[in-house]
Amino acid sequence: MLRRHFNLRAMGALLGGVWATQASRAQQVISSRGDGMEGEIISTDPHRRRLQKNADMPPGTLPAATILIVGDSLSAEYGLRRGSGWVALLGAKLQSERPDVRLINASVSGDTTAGGRARLPGLLDQLRPVLVVIELGGNDALRGLDLNATQNNLEAMVQACQAISARVVLVGMQVPPNYGPDYSAKFSVMFSNVAKKFHTGLVPFLLKGIADAPDADKLFQADRIHPKEEAHPRMLNNAWPEIKKNL
């Protein structure tokens, strides 16, 4: 994100208008058109494609421990083949290393911290996750939203998770210097400040080694905004150590 080609203002124009209409659809499964999951709920549980109450499980079975991902287009496979994004790769890793854990991806392209805050309580009530990964905030910066409001939303989400004894991993982002050195610096440290305040896990920069890589141009889709499929293993590598530590 510190390179010229990674045009966050362009990303804002592309994604800024879609999050509000999609947030209300976050518990629907709709057809994929290659433009993000659009509110699709992905679960590693082969018997439960859509969100259902635990009471729907066969008698005598226990619900798997659940990891919930609440993110934006970076976690919603924007422009990718289904099953090729970093969250899907995480699901495959969990199936081999932690088959007792179920992963649910409730990410929505274009979502903001306000949108995530609004829909999180329903997800927590229904899923009762043991771990919530929050990958939100980038679209707040793209809109130039007040950072105090963004931080308040993140803190409210963390508190809601901790109220049900769910652990939290915050996924940090960065914005380029053209947003102003003060705004960029405050945005960058906001995630670590929240993580320290509430003792959560932290992934400092999901796109480390991608947006700031020497070959960054080759790692992004034609829009020069969203990482290509081959960049998503790097994203998983950035996130996995912190997720594993908090399981």
TAWO-V457246 format. One record per residue. N is the residue number from 1. RES is the residue in three letters. SS is DSSP state (a for helix, b for strand, c for the rest). OMEGA is omega in whole degrees, -180 to 180 (none if undefined). Layout:
# TAWO-V457246
n:N res:RES ss:SS omega:OMEGA
n:N res:RES ss:SS omega:OMEGA
This chain:
# TAWO-V457246
n:1 res:MET ss:c omega:-180
n:2 res:LEU ss:c omega:-179
n:3 res:ARG ss:c omega:-174
n:4 res:ARG ss:c omega:-174
n:5 res:HIS ss:c omega:-176
n:6 res:PHE ss:c omega:-168
n:7 res:ASN ss:c omega:-178
n:8 res:LEU ss:a omega:176
n:9 res:ARG ss:a omega:177
n:10 res:ALA ss:a omega:178
n:11 res:MET ss:a omega:179
n:12 res:GLY ss:a omega:178
n:13 res:ALA ss:a omega:-177
n:14 res:LEU ss:a omega:-171
n:15 res:LEU ss:a omega:-169
n:16 res:GLY ss:c omega:-175
n:17 res:GLY ss:c omega:-172
n:18 res:VAL ss:c omega:-169
n:19 res:TRP ss:a omega:-174
n:20 res:ALA ss:a omega:-180
n:21 res:THR ss:a omega:-177
n:22 res:GLN ss:a omega:-175
n:23 res:ALA ss:a omega:-180
n:24 res:SER ss:c omega:-178
n:25 res:ARG ss:c omega:-170
n:26 res:ALA ss:c omega:178
n:27 res:GLN ss:c omega:176
n:28 res:GLN ss:c omega:171
n:29 res:VAL ss:c omega:-178
n:30 res:ILE ss:c omega:-177
n:31 res:SER ss:c omega:-180
n:32 res:SER ss:c omega:179
n:33 res:ARG ss:c omega:180
n:34 res:GLY ss:c omega:-178
n:35 res:ASP ss:c omega:-179
n:36 res:GLY ss:c omega:-175
n:37 res:MET ss:c omega:176
n:38 res:GLU ss:c omega:177
n:39 res:GLY ss:c omega:180
n:40 res:GLU ss:c omega:178
n:41 res:ILE ss:c omega:-178
n:42 res:ILE ss:b omega:180
n:43 res:SER ss:b omega:175
n:44 res:THR ss:c omega:178
n:45 res:ASP ss:c omega:-175
n:46 res:PRO ss:c omega:-177
n:47 res:HIS ss:c omega:-173
n:48 res:ARG ss:c omega:-180
n:49 res:ARG ss:c omega:-179
n:50 res:ARG ss:c omega:179
n:51 res:LEU ss:c omega:178
n:52 res:GLN ss:c omega:175
n:53 res:LYS ss:c omega:178
n:54 res:ASN ss:a omega:-180
n:55 res:ALA ss:a omega:180
n:56 res:ASP ss:a omega:-179
n:57 res:MET ss:c omega:-180
n:58 res:PRO ss:c omega:180
n:59 res:PRO ss:c omega:177
n:60 res:GLY ss:c omega:179
n:61 res:THR ss:c omega:179
n:62 res:LEU ss:c omega:177
n:63 res:PRO ss:c omega:178
n:64 res:ALA ss:c omega:171
n:65 res:ALA ss:b omega:-171
n:66 res:THR ss:b omega:168
n:67 res:ILE ss:b omega:-180
n:68 res:LEU ss:b omega:175
n:69 res:ILE ss:b omega:177
n:70 res:VAL ss:b omega:-174
n:71 res:GLY ss:b omega:180
n:72 res:ASP ss:c omega:-173
n:73 res:SER ss:c omega:180
n:74 res:LEU ss:c omega:178
n:75 res:SER ss:c omega:-174
n:76 res:ALA ss:c omega:175
n:77 res:GLU ss:c omega:179
n:78 res:TYR ss:c omega:177
n:79 res:GLY ss:c omega:-177
n:80 res:LEU ss:c omega:169
n:81 res:ARG ss:c omega:176
n:82 res:ARG ss:c omega:179
n:83 res:GLY ss:c omega:-177
n:84 res:SER ss:c omega:-179
n:85 res:GLY ss:c omega:-174
n:86 res:TRP ss:a omega:179
n:87 res:VAL ss:a omega:176
n:88 res:ALA ss:a omega:177
n:89 res:LEU ss:a omega:175
n:90 res:LEU ss:a omega:178
n:91 res:GLY ss:a omega:179
n:92 res:ALA ss:a omega:179
n:93 res:LYS ss:a omega:179
n:94 res:LEU ss:a omega:180
n:95 res:GLN ss:a omega:-180
n:96 res:SER ss:a omega:-175
n:97 res:GLU ss:a omega:-178
n:98 res:ARG ss:c omega:-178
n:99 res:PRO ss:c omega:178
n:100 res:ASP ss:c omega:-176
n:101 res:VAL ss:b omega:176
n:102 res:ARG ss:b omega:179
n:103 res:LEU ss:b omega:176
n:104 res:ILE ss:b omega:-180
n:105 res:ASN ss:b omega:179
n:106 res:ALA ss:c omega:-179
n:107 res:SER ss:c omega:-178
n:108 res:VAL ss:c omega:179
n:109 res:SER ss:c omega:178
n:110 res:GLY ss:c omega:-175
n:111 res:ASP ss:c omega:176
n:112 res:THR ss:c omega:177
n:113 res:THR ss:a omega:178
n:114 res:ALA ss:a omega:178
n:115 res:GLY ss:a omega:178
n:116 res:GLY ss:a omega:179
n:117 res:ARG ss:a omega:-178
n:118 res:ALA ss:a omega:-175
n:119 res:ARG ss:a omega:-178
n:120 res:LEU ss:a omega:-177
n:121 res:PRO ss:a omega:179
n:122 res:GLY ss:a omega:178
n:123 res:LEU ss:a omega:179
n:124 res:LEU ss:a omega:-179
n:125 res:ASP ss:a omega:-176
n:126 res:GLN ss:a omega:-171
n:127 res:LEU ss:a omega:-177
n:128 res:ARG ss:c omega:-177
n:129 res:PRO ss:c omega:174
n:130 res:VAL ss:c omega:-179
n:131 res:LEU ss:b omega:176
n:132 res:VAL ss:b omega:177
n:133 res:VAL ss:b omega:-177
n:134 res:ILE ss:b omega:180
n:135 res:GLU ss:b omega:-178
n:136 res:LEU ss:c omega:178
n:137 res:GLY ss:c omega:-179
n:138 res:GLY ss:a omega:-179
n:139 res:ASN ss:a omega:173
n:140 res:ASP ss:a omega:-180
n:141 res:ALA ss:a omega:-180
n:142 res:LEU ss:a omega:178
n:143 res:ARG ss:c omega:-178
n:144 res:GLY ss:c omega:-178
n:145 res:LEU ss:c omega:180
n:146 res:ASP ss:c omega:-176
n:147 res:LEU ss:a omega:176
n:148 res:ASN ss:a omega:178
n:149 res:ALA ss:a omega:178
n:150 res:THR ss:a omega:180
n:151 res:GLN ss:a omega:177
n:152 res:ASN ss:a omega:178
n:153 res:ASN ss:a omega:178
n:154 res:LEU ss:a omega:-180
n:155 res:GLU ss:a omega:179
n:156 res:ALA ss:a omega:178
n:157 res:MET ss:a omega:179
n:158 res:VAL ss:a omega:-179
n:159 res:GLN ss:a omega:178
n:160 res:ALA ss:a omega:178
n:161 res:CYS ss:a omega:-178
n:162 res:GLN ss:a omega:178
n:163 res:ALA ss:a omega:176
n:164 res:ILE ss:c omega:178
n:165 res:SER ss:c omega:175
n:166 res:ALA ss:c omega:174
n:167 res:ARG ss:b omega:-174
n:168 res:VAL ss:b omega:168
n:169 res:VAL ss:b omega:175
n:170 res:LEU ss:b omega:179
n:171 res:VAL ss:b omega:-175
n:172 res:GLY ss:c omega:176
n:173 res:MET ss:c omega:176
n:174 res:GLN ss:c omega:175
n:175 res:VAL ss:c omega:-176
n:176 res:PRO ss:c omega:-176
n:177 res:PRO ss:a omega:-178
n:178 res:ASN ss:a omega:172
n:179 res:TYR ss:a omega:-177
n:180 res:GLY ss:c omega:-176
n:181 res:PRO ss:a omega:-178
n:182 res:ASP ss:a omega:-180
n:183 res:TYR ss:a omega:-178
n:184 res:SER ss:a omega:-178
n:185 res:ALA ss:a omega:-180
n:186 res:LYS ss:a omega:179
n:187 res:PHE ss:a omega:-177
n:188 res:SER ss:a omega:-177
n:189 res:VAL ss:a omega:-177
n:190 res:MET ss:a omega:-177
n:191 res:PHE ss:a omega:180
n:192 res:SER ss:a omega:178
n:193 res:ASN ss:a omega:179
n:194 res:VAL ss:a omega:180
n:195 res:ALA ss:a omega:179
n:196 res:LYS ss:a omega:-177
n:197 res:LYS ss:a omega:-174
n:198 res:PHE ss:a omega:176
n:199 res:HIS ss:c omega:178
n:200 res:THR ss:c omega:170
n:201 res:GLY ss:b omega:-178
n:202 res:LEU ss:b omega:167
n:203 res:VAL ss:b omega:-171
n:204 res:PRO ss:c omega:-175
n:205 res:PHE ss:c omega:-176
n:206 res:LEU ss:c omega:-176
n:207 res:LEU ss:c omega:176
n:208 res:LYS ss:c omega:-178
n:209 res:GLY ss:c omega:179
n:210 res:ILE ss:c omega:180
n:211 res:ALA ss:c omega:-178
n:212 res:ASP ss:c omega:-179
n:213 res:ALA ss:c omega:177
n:214 res:PRO ss:c omega:-180
n:215 res:ASP ss:c omega:-173
n:216 res:ALA ss:a omega:-179
n:217 res:ASP ss:a omega:-177
n:218 res:LYS ss:a omega:-174
n:219 res:LEU ss:a omega:-179
n:220 res:PHE ss:b omega:177
n:221 res:GLN ss:c omega:-175
n:222 res:ALA ss:c omega:179
n:223 res:ASP ss:c omega:-179
n:224 res:ARG ss:c omega:-178
n:225 res:ILE ss:c omega:-175
n:226 res:HIS ss:c omega:-180
n:227 res:PRO ss:b omega:175
n:228 res:LYS ss:c omega:-180
n:229 res:GLU ss:a omega:-176
n:230 res:GLU ss:a omega:177
n:231 res:ALA ss:a omega:-174
n:232 res:HIS ss:a omega:171
n:233 res:PRO ss:a omega:177
n:234 res:ARG ss:a omega:178
n:235 res:MET ss:a omega:177
n:236 res:LEU ss:a omega:179
n:237 res:ASN ss:a omega:178
n:238 res:ASN ss:a omega:-174
n:239 res:ALA ss:a omega:-170
n:240 res:TRP ss:a omega:-178
n:241 res:PRO ss:a omega:-179
n:242 res:GLU ss:a omega:177
n:243 res:ILE ss:a omega:180
n:244 res:LYS ss:a omega:-179
n:245 res:LYS ss:a omega:-175
n:246 res:ASN ss:c omega:177
n:247 res:LEU ss:c omega:none
